[in-house]
Amino acid sequence: MISKTLPLAVRLGVFAAVLLLFAVLLMLFTGQLLQFQALLDQRPAWQRWLVWGLVLLLLGVVGAVSARLLFRKSGGAERGPSRPTPDRAELQRRLDDYAARGMDVEPVRQELRTLDERRHAGEIVVAVFGEVSTGKSALVRALVPDAIVASDVLAGTTRGLINHDWIAPGGARVRLVDMPGLQDLDASLEAQALDEARRAHGVLFVTQGDLHRTEWRWLELLRGLDKPLVVAVNKMDRYQPEALTLIRDRVQGRLGDAVAVVMCTAGGEQEVLRRLPDGSEQKDVRHRPAEIRDLRRALQQVLDADPEALEQLRDQAVFLLAAGKLEQAVRGQRRDAADALVERYSRRAVVGALAAVAPGSDLVIQGALAGSLVRDLCALYDVPVRTLEVDRILGALRGRMSVARPVVMGIAGNACKAFPGLGTLAGGVIHAVAYGLLFRTVGLALTQTLEETGMLAEETVLRRFEELTREDLAAPAKQLARAAYEKERQTGTDRPE
């Protein structure tokens, strides 16, 4: 949208152009307006007031919407609805509930213990992000040259963090956490780096000029944490004042006024080439002074903010982090349990088809198994289900299974050939393996639907079933054929189809 991408001067120009266009249109249609007024003059007074009142109301609505779109506070890309933050008591209740079910919730408990430890320490933690070669570490050293430096590791990794502990001029105890360079983080480490940012009170992002796509992506992620964010454009001595202004306006315009954007230089040493009187050249090393006054001021504003508000923002972020880890643990354990259920029922379907003693009895067996599979999966995902719903969705699935059955029979036949003697038996074994394969596909479709939607959504189940039948089913077919082979070896007989 315009307000999210253009600076204020441009938006003012757009608004002026809109007003000018409106004035031109008004002059062009002046004659029609006079005729309209003449017609209204022949009407009762209340009708004239009503018409002009509606016109003014419409103009007011259009003007208000236009002003809101053009001048509302910018803030980057739109974000979805915020996720509700659980409080400590609610999170603890869920932890105890899932722990009682045998789920591993220790990572979540550790997150809460870390929060309590940092509360007790009374430090304000600022996570420092930036890519390698942006001067991030040099800037931190320039900010706190007398800090106590301690190494740490990113949780669950061997990647180092550098903690800079110091006492701010106002007396606050501060820890700057120098994160590894962003381009050195793979997908798993990126998530853990964001977790560290959630545990902090604020974030300092260091760049060295106009931001590229990866840096913008990281800034949007960090900005989404809803906590103080300072962007430091380092190495400002490389740019002319005009270029610095353009960079600052571009970054500020995209991130919004809530984010502090400052220009700075970490200082250090610079190698220069000096020409001597005799015409020869000599390399000298010169010291460059740091220019970090604006950065200090921006960080001090973070430190001077309401301590209770900072604590609340940090606590909310950690509670969301803990809740996310809890949901991830629950999803993982549920998926494992669902996979085990589907595997067990698929094998039961094979055995049930082989054990059918009368024509059509296998259908009765499979129908009972299918109903039990649906109920067990719904119970696993805490989704209430009624018998009528189970019957309806199984009825819809039978039609899709009939369509897929010829293809599945072919896959089952090929799988049976991998076992000596099994592929040459009567079609009952192939029939049983096909039943098991269809059961597995139905179970996976149900699992994916319950996991994604949290309900027994019929259309989603049917769509997932069709998608899964188009995947490579050779490997699971061989597993079920092995189950049939072992069963046949035990009984020594093959049931006719």
Rosetta blueprint (number, residue, H / E / L):
1 M L
2 I H
3 S H
4 K H
5 T H
6 L L
7 P L
8 L H
9 A H
10 V H
11 R H
12 L H
13 G H
14 V H
15 F H
16 A H
17 A H
18 V H
19 L H
20 L H
21 L H
22 F H
23 A H
24 V H
25 L H
26 L H
27 M H
28 L H
29 F L
30 T H
31 G H
32 Q H
33 L H
34 L H
35 Q H
36 F H
37 Q H
38 A H
39 L H
40 L H
41 D H
42 Q L
43 R L
44 P L
45 A H
46 W H
47 Q H
48 R H
49 W H
50 L H
51 V H
52 W H
53 G H
54 L H
55 V H
56 L H
57 L H
58 L H
59 L H
60 G H
61 V H
62 V H
63 G H
64 A H
65 V H
66 S H
67 A H
68 R H
69 L H
70 L H
71 F H
72 R L
73 K L
74 S L
75 G L
76 G L
77 A L
78 E L
79 R L
80 G L
81 P L
82 S L
83 R L
84 P L
85 T L
86 P L
87 D L
88 R H
89 A H
90 E H
91 L H
92 Q H
93 R H
94 R H
95 L H
96 D H
97 D H
98 Y H
99 A H
100 A H
101 R L
102 G L
103 M L
104 D L
105 V L
106 E H
107 P H
108 V H
109 R H
110 Q H
111 E H
112 L H
113 R H
114 T H
115 L H
116 D H
117 E H
118 R H
119 R H
120 H H
121 A H
122 G L
123 E L
124 I E
125 V E
126 V E
127 A E
128 V E
129 F E
130 G E
131 E L
132 V L
133 S L
134 T L
135 G L
136 K H
137 S H
138 A H
139 L H
140 V H
141 R H
142 A H
143 L H
144 V L
145 P L
146 D L
147 A L
148 I E
149 V E
150 A E
151 S E
152 D E
153 V E
154 L L
155 A L
156 G L
157 T L
158 T L
159 R L
160 G E
161 L E
162 I E
163 N E
164 H E
165 D E
166 W E
167 I E
168 A L
169 P L
170 G L
171 G L
172 A L
173 R E
174 V E
175 R E
176 L E
177 V E
178 D E
179 M L
180 P L
181 G L
182 L H
183 Q H
184 D H
185 L L
186 D L
187 A H
188 S H
189 L H
190 E H
191 A H
192 Q H
193 A H
194 L H
195 D H
196 E H
197 A H
198 R H
199 R H
200 A L
201 H L
202 G E
203 V E
204 L E
205 F E
206 V E
207 T E
208 Q L
209 G L
210 D L
211 L L
212 H L
213 R H
214 T H
215 E H
216 W H
217 R H
218 W H
219 L H
220 E H
221 L H
222 L H
223 R H
224 G L
225 L L
226 D L
227 K L
228 P L
229 L E
230 V E
231 V E
232 A E
233 V E
234 N L
235 K L
236 M H
237 D H
238 R H
239 Y L
240 Q L
241 P H
242 E H
243 A H
244 L H
245 T H
246 L H
247 I H
248 R H
249 D H
250 R H
251 V H
252 Q H
253 G H
254 R H
255 L H
256 G L
257 D L
258 A L
259 V L
260 A E
261 V E
262 V E
263 M E
264 C L
265 T E
266 A L
267 G L
268 G E
269 E E
270 Q E
271 E E
272 V E
273 L E
274 R E
275 R E
276 L L
277 P L
278 D L
279 G L
280 S L
281 E E
282 Q E
283 K E
284 D E
285 V E
286 R E
287 H E
288 R E
289 P L
290 A L
291 E E
292 I L
293 R H
294 D H
295 L H
296 R H
297 R H
298 A H
299 L H
300 Q H
301 Q H
302 V H
303 L H
304 D H
305 A L
306 D L
307 P H
308 E H
309 A H
310 L H
311 E H
312 Q H
313 L H
314 R H
315 D H
316 Q H
317 A H
318 V H
319 F H
320 L H
321 L H
322 A H
323 A H
324 G H
325 K H
326 L H
327 E H
328 Q H
329 A H
330 V H
331 R H
332 G H
333 Q H
334 R H
335 R H
336 D H
337 A H
338 A H
339 D H
340 A H
341 L H
342 V H
343 E H
344 R H
345 Y H
346 S H
347 R H
348 R H
349 A H
350 V H
351 V H
352 G H
353 A H
354 L H
355 A L
356 A L
357 V L
358 A L
359 P L
360 G L
361 S H
362 D H
363 L H
364 V H
365 I H
366 Q H
367 G H
368 A H
369 L H
370 A H
371 G H
372 S H
373 L H
374 V H
375 R H
376 D H
377 L H
378 C H
379 A H
380 L H
381 Y L
382 D L
383 V L
384 P L
385 V L
386 R L
387 T H
388 L H
389 E H
390 V H
391 D H
392 R H
393 I H
394 L H
395 G H
396 A H
397 L H
398 R H
399 G H
400 R H
401 M H
402 S H
403 V H
404 A H
405 R H
406 P H
407 V H
408 V H
409 M H
410 G H
411 I H
412 A H
413 G H
414 N H
415 A H
416 C H
417 K L
418 A L
419 F L
420 P L
421 G L
422 L L
423 G L
424 T L
425 L L
426 A L
427 G H
428 G H
429 V H
430 I H
431 H H
432 A H
433 V H
434 A H
435 Y H
436 G H
437 L H
438 L H
439 F H
440 R H
441 T H
442 V H
443 G H
444 L H
445 A H
446 L H
447 T H
448 Q H
449 T H
450 L H
451 E H
452 E H
453 T H
454 G L
455 M L
456 L L
457 A L
458 E H
459 E H
460 T H
461 V H
462 L H
463 R H
464 R H
465 F H
466 E H
467 E H
468 L H
469 T H
470 R L
471 E L
472 D L
473 L L
474 A H
475 A H
476 P H
477 A H
478 K H
479 Q H
480 L H
481 A H
482 R H
483 A H
484 A H
485 Y H
486 E H
487 K H
488 E H
489 R H
490 Q H
491 T H
492 G L
493 T L
494 D L
495 R L
496 P L
497 E L
